[in-house]
Amino acid sequence: MEERPETELISIPATPRASTPEILTPPGQRSPRKESCTAKSWTPTSFISPRFVSPIGTPMKRVLTNMKGYLEEVGHLTKLNSQDAWLPITESRNGNAHYAAFHNLNAGVGFQALVLPVAFSFLGWSWGIISLIIAYIWQLYPLWILVQLHEAVPGKRYNRYVELAEAAFGERLGVWLALFPTVYLSAGTATALILVGGETMKLFFQIVCGPHCSSNPLTTVEWYLVFTSLCIVLSQLPNLNSIAGLSLVGAVTAIAYSTMVWLLSVSQPRPPTISYQPISLPSATASVFSVLNALGIIAFAFRGHNLVLEIQATMPSTFKNPAHVPMWRGAKVAYFFIAMCLFPVAIGGFWAYGNLMPSGGILNALFGFHSHDISRGLLAMTFLLVVFNCLSSFQIYSMPVFDSFEASYTSRTNRPCSIWVRSGFRVFYGFVNLLIGVALPFLSSLAGLLGGLTLPVTFAYPCFMWVLLKKPTKYSFNWYFNWILGWLGIAFSLAFSMGGIWSIVNSGLKLKFFKPN
């Protein structure tokens, strides 16, 4: 029997080995896949890739493609709260960078600019300008922090300042730290706006009416009532986006009257007894507290950070177009114009009147010193612009309080506020502020106290929130920088509040009430 030859070994060229298909992978093991050199971040639409879609039939491919576009438009898959659709701040989310600029400028420029020269009369040239520059630069950093922290946690938008404080400090401590100063800032600003608006309406009437006024003109308190009634009528607009037109009016009028008031002041001859030395007071204690109150006035000039998250909450947010981009763009434009308004008013007003500046601010000084030198039409226009700005600013500063009222109502009744309930809340709020304004008619003292008590909202809390939520490396420069800024803000808040309280209690020592003829 013939034997077969031994089988020869034939060398076969090696071929590249394909990856094992997923269906052939043994249970409990993953198929070997070559990892990408660069890790890609996961998004809700990552799984809808061309590799995943291509083997599927045309109808399913169409559905998945449409779903991918929808998810990208929805954005961060934010957890929706049905109650938000009933509340004034989050009822409408069609805001944009223009709205952000209008709202921020309307909130950032107002009557507080008119009393900045009062602070300079106690600080003098050097310390007044230095303090104003430091405060302006300092407040820009917390502003940027708040814009970035609006969506610090994926899937969650912090639509209100108090919500962000709760996330950073804890629910109970966050409410305790943030609720009082933010409500106090909104209500205190509304009260001060009633004082300024009512007094300005009275001066406007005196200018327009002239010597032909009736023998029984309205008193100052009655002008407060007229102004409050106008504010209540305008406050019936339902939500924050609906007052964008009013914010535009407020922004334009703020720029206009800020420019007019300092130009008119510096264009007129200065009083012969003018002096630029800080006002001297009987004791060293009085001088220290008056300086602290003046610094509180400067701090109050940069209020408005309590509204940053609320303004950003009115904007849509997607993966492609996050809300912080248009918000920061609008805020940068707004704060450029804010600087163009505050610095000339403070410096020009102090140059024109020095330490003769009345406690009511540059507007009262302009009327008292130059009412007979400037045409009545020009003066009347300036005062009318101030009234329009105060009416507009009242609305945006009152919106967080309206939101709190309605949130409390809807959480208890589980239904939106009717038009009558909403109107009732706003009428009640307006007249409560009127009563407070009549009881505390000390504008410059109130501004210093407001600046002291609410200073942490602008200068301190955002720095703490950044550390607690973003968690920078411990003992790094970022960590130290934010902690130091935050605690400095708290220390200044306590000092400025003491100065504001002292100024109210001892108003006879500090304030020289200027009553024009």
Summary of the structure (lengths in Angstrom):
residues: 517
radius of gyration: 30.3
end to end distance: 141.3
largest distance: 146.1
contacts: 1748
relative contact order: 0.17
helix: 69%
strand: 0%
